[in-house]
Each structure stands twice: as structure tokens, then as C-alpha cells.
Amino acid sequence: MTLRLEAIAVRFVAILLACAIVGSTGANACAQFGQSDQKGAELGQTRIQRWKGGVTVEAVGGPCQGIVATIPVPVDWPEQTVVISEEDVTSQARVNQRLQQKAVPQLVVNIRSLPTGQEARAVLTYEVTRRIQSPPANPEIYKIAEEREIPRDVKIYLAWSPPHIDSRDRRIRQLGGMLGADADTAWKRVEAIFDYVRGKIQFAKGKTKGAIKALEDGSGNHEDLCFAFIAICRAAGIPARTVWVPNHCYPEFYLVDDEGNGHWFPCQVAGPREFGGISEHRPIFQKGDLFRDPRDRNKTYPLLPETLEGAGGRPKVKFIREMLPN
């Protein structure tokens, strides 16, 4: 079976496609997908982890046909490298990988036919090497990019991401214009937004309510703090986006250096105070907060979920997503 070679080849094509998507907006943009970023956040200690992801499908109540399952999987970023280390795929399943919008890779499992009582399985193990990020040595060199200078693939992170990140709201726009307005550097201006959100919203477990409601209530979960920071940054003309790791998320913001090159910097809004760098080792699965359902373009998600569709029978489905012990 040639799955290993096919998977590696598809992964390589996916990374090339990611760089092709951003290539037309500036050569430095490809640094977002694994190349070095010399003036960005400094990369430090590494941790290697193994993550298992995939799906099992059992045909109960009759045969199943035309099953297609999609599962988000980790991909290379400047602070992360990913290698497929093991494959557990039964003969009924065909596996490839496609690039969803905004460079989110998906494992795609096709099962043409599954007789009653049989089980199909497609599970891959990924070896993820993640590096912690430290703030840059000279933060004073960065500035907020003029909108005309922002690459097209970055400009999407100035828009609103309904329903949780409404950067168009009057109150959010007021905060974006006010917070850090007298700061003498762009770095300090973003830091003022960061400190405001941490001081205004008290962390509390519960259902996600979104940036505006969390600011009104003065409390919210880790997603709410992240979304509030992002909304205010976007209202201030600073691109910002969500980074999704297992059971958590944190924001990144975008500034340009003294040579006009753009860089993404992480911060920890919910949890220990970390600004411009982050001691996070969990694998990154997605970056962004507005993803369209590949089956229904009118439906959006802040985090792209697993999907499954097919015909016939009553398939018993189990999506697998777990960290493995080292």
C-alpha cells in the first residue's frame, strides 16, 4: 500500500499551495507557513508530542455508500513542524489531505462502500514539534501597517468574524480608537489593549458569549477574552486572529518591522501574562476565526469541525482526536 508516500506527497503539495496562496501578496508572507522569521517572535525550547487523529465508521442497520469524512489536522507554522509518523487505514478507506481556506489542512477520508457489519478505519499519528516563542529583542521597531500595505491574506483579519468578534460595533470602535492612542510605539499600543482586556474581563468557565457581551458582563471564558482582544485590535486597524490548540485558544496580532515586513506575535490573554511571546507547547490546529462549512458555504464556524456525510444505513461514527503519551 502506498499510503505513506501519498500522504507525505499530499502534505508537501498542501504546504506549497499554502505558500502559493500568499505568494502573490509578498514573499515574506510565506514565513507564516514554516520559513524562518528573523525579526518576529524568537523561537526557543522545543517539545515533541504525538497526536492521533482520524475516524472509524461501522455500518449498522444496512450497508453505507459514499461516505466522506473530514478532520482538521495540524500543519507547519514557524513555531511548529509536523510529520506523519504512523498510519492505520483499512482497505475500504482512501485517504488524502486538502487545504481548506486560510491554510487549514483537512484529512479527507473516502469510503465508497461499506457492507453491513463491517468497520472502516482511517487514523494517522502525527509527530508535532512545537517551539515556545519569546518577545522580540527590539519591540520599538514595529509599527501598525497602513491598510494599503497589508497583504490580502492578512487583510481578512481586519474584518469582523460573526457572531463573536464584531469589530464594527460602536463600543468596540471607541475602544479601538482610545486604548493606547497616546502610546509612543505600536507595541505599547497593542499592549494597552491587551492589559485592558485582561483587567476588564474576569476569567470564568462557561458558554462562549462573544466579545461584546463579555465586556458588558466583565466576565468570560478563554475564548471571550481572546475574541475581545481581537475585536478591539481590528477596530484599531491592527490585524489579529485566533490560534486554536487543544482545549484552548489565544490571539496573535500583526505588526510590520522597520523594513516593512509583517510579523505575527502571540499573547496569552487568559492565563499567565505573556505578551509578544508565549510558552505554549500544545499543537496548533487552526489559525483564524471565520471558517466556511465545505458542504454549505453560507454556514460559518469560529473553529472548523469534523464533518461526515454519506448515504444508506445508520453508520456508527467515532472521530478520534487524542494526544499520546511520550
ZIGI-V258169 format. One record per pair of residues at least 4 apart in sequence whose C-alpha atoms are under 7 Angstrom apart, sorted by the first residue. I is the first residue (numbers start at 1). GAP is how many residues later the second one is. Records with the same first field share a line. If there is no record, write none. Layout:
# ZIGI-V258169
I=GAP ; GAP
This chain:
# ZIGI-V258169
2=4
3=4
4=4
5=4
6=4
7=4 ; 89
8=4
9=4
10=4 ; 86 ; 87
11=4 ; 86
12=4
13=4
14=4 ; 84 ; 85
15=4
16=4
17=4
18=4 ; 85
19=4 ; 11 ; 14
22=7 ; 8 ; 131
23=4 ; 6 ; 7
25=126 ; 127
26=125
28=233
30=5
31=4 ; 5 ; 6 ; 47
32=45 ; 46
33=43 ; 44 ; 45
34=42 ; 43 ; 44
35=43
36=42
39=97
40=96 ; 223 ; 224
41=92 ; 93 ; 94 ; 95 ; 224 ; 235 ; 236
42=91 ; 92 ; 93 ; 94
43=36 ; 88 ; 89 ; 90 ; 91
44=87 ; 88 ; 89
45=86 ; 87
46=83 ; 84 ; 85 ; 86
47=82 ; 83 ; 84 ; 234
48=79 ; 80 ; 81 ; 82
49=78 ; 79 ; 80 ; 277
50=75 ; 76 ; 77 ; 78 ; 273 ; 274
51=74 ; 75 ; 76 ; 271 ; 272 ; 273
52=71 ; 72 ; 73 ; 74 ; 268 ; 269 ; 270 ; 271
53=70 ; 71 ; 72 ; 267 ; 268 ; 269
54=17 ; 68 ; 69 ; 70 ; 265 ; 266 ; 267
55=66 ; 67 ; 68 ; 263 ; 264 ; 265
56=63 ; 64 ; 65 ; 66 ; 261 ; 262 ; 263
57=62 ; 63 ; 64 ; 258 ; 259 ; 260 ; 261
58=59 ; 60 ; 61 ; 62 ; 257 ; 258 ; 259
59=4 ; 5 ; 55 ; 56 ; 57 ; 58 ; 59 ; 60 ; 254 ; 255 ; 256 ; 257
60=56 ; 57 ; 253 ; 254 ; 255 ; 256
61=55 ; 252 ; 253
62=54 ; 250 ; 251 ; 252
63=51 ; 52 ; 53 ; 249 ; 250
64=49 ; 50 ; 51 ; 247 ; 248 ; 249 ; 251
65=47 ; 48 ; 49 ; 245 ; 246 ; 247
66=45 ; 46 ; 47 ; 244 ; 245
67=43 ; 44 ; 45 ; 241 ; 242 ; 243 ; 244
68=40 ; 41 ; 42 ; 43 ; 240 ; 241 ; 242
69=39 ; 40 ; 41 ; 238 ; 239 ; 240
70=36 ; 37 ; 38 ; 39 ; 236 ; 237 ; 238
71=35 ; 36 ; 37 ; 235 ; 236
72=33 ; 34 ; 35 ; 213 ; 234
73=32 ; 33 ; 34 ; 212
74=8 ; 209 ; 210 ; 211
75=6 ; 7 ; 30 ; 210
76=4 ; 5 ; 6
77=4
79=51 ; 52
80=48 ; 49 ; 50 ; 51
81=47 ; 48 ; 49
82=44 ; 45 ; 46 ; 47
83=43 ; 44 ; 45
84=40 ; 41 ; 42 ; 43
85=40 ; 41 ; 42
86=38 ; 39
87=36 ; 37 ; 38
88=34 ; 35 ; 36
89=4 ; 32 ; 33 ; 34
90=30 ; 31 ; 32
92=19 ; 28
93=16 ; 17 ; 18 ; 27 ; 28 ; 29
94=15 ; 16 ; 17
95=13 ; 14 ; 15
96=11 ; 12 ; 13
97=8 ; 9 ; 10 ; 11
98=7 ; 8 ; 9 ; 10
99=4 ; 5 ; 6 ; 7
100=4 ; 5 ; 6
104=182
109=13
114=4
128=155
130=151 ; 153
131=150
132=146 ; 147 ; 148 ; 149
133=144 ; 145 ; 146
134=142 ; 143 ; 144
135=141 ; 142
139=48
140=45 ; 47
141=116 ; 117
142=44 ; 45 ; 113 ; 114 ; 115 ; 116
143=43 ; 112 ; 113 ; 114
144=42 ; 94 ; 111 ; 112
145=4 ; 5 ; 110 ; 111
146=4
150=4 ; 5
151=4
152=4
154=85
155=84
157=82 ; 83 ; 84
158=76 ; 79 ; 80 ; 81 ; 82
160=5 ; 6 ; 7 ; 8
161=4 ; 5 ; 128 ; 129
162=4
164=46 ; 47 ; 63
165=45 ; 46 ; 62 ; 63 ; 66
166=65
167=5 ; 6 ; 64 ; 65 ; 67 ; 68
168=4 ; 5 ; 67
169=4
170=4
171=4
172=4 ; 59 ; 60 ; 63
173=4 ; 59 ; 62
174=4
175=4 ; 57
176=56 ; 57 ; 59 ; 60
177=4 ; 59
179=13 ; 14
180=8 ; 9 ; 12 ; 13
181=8
183=5 ; 6
185=4
186=4
187=4
188=4
189=4
190=4
191=4
192=4
193=4 ; 36
194=4 ; 35 ; 75
195=4
196=4
197=4 ; 28 ; 31 ; 32
198=71
200=15 ; 18
201=13 ; 14 ; 17 ; 18 ; 19 ; 24
202=16 ; 17 ; 18
203=16 ; 17 ; 18 ; 19 ; 67
204=15 ; 16 ; 17
205=15 ; 16
206=15
208=13 ; 15 ; 16
209=4 ; 5 ; 15
210=4 ; 14 ; 17
211=4 ; 13 ; 16 ; 17 ; 20
212=4
213=4
214=4 ; 5 ; 6 ; 10
220=4 ; 5
221=4
222=4 ; 27 ; 48
223=4 ; 26
224=4
225=4 ; 44 ; 45
226=4 ; 24 ; 25 ; 43
227=4
228=4
229=4
230=4 ; 10 ; 11 ; 21
231=4
232=4
233=4 ; 5 ; 6 ; 7
234=4 ; 5 ; 6
238=15 ; 16
239=14 ; 15
240=11 ; 12 ; 13 ; 14
241=10 ; 11 ; 12 ; 46 ; 47 ; 48
242=7 ; 8 ; 9 ; 10 ; 45 ; 46 ; 47
243=6 ; 7 ; 8 ; 41 ; 43 ; 44 ; 45
244=4 ; 5 ; 6 ; 40 ; 41 ; 42 ; 43
245=4 ; 37 ; 38 ; 39 ; 40
246=36
250=17 ; 18 ; 19
251=15 ; 16
252=12 ; 13 ; 14 ; 15
253=11 ; 12 ; 13
254=8 ; 9 ; 10 ; 11
255=7 ; 8 ; 9
256=4 ; 5 ; 6 ; 7
257=4 ; 5
265=11 ; 12
266=9 ; 10 ; 11 ; 12
267=7 ; 8 ; 9 ; 10 ; 11
268=4 ; 5 ; 6 ; 7 ; 10
269=4
274=4
289=13 ; 14
290=10 ; 11 ; 12
291=9 ; 10 ; 11 ; 12 ; 13
292=5 ; 7 ; 8 ; 9
293=4 ; 6 ; 7
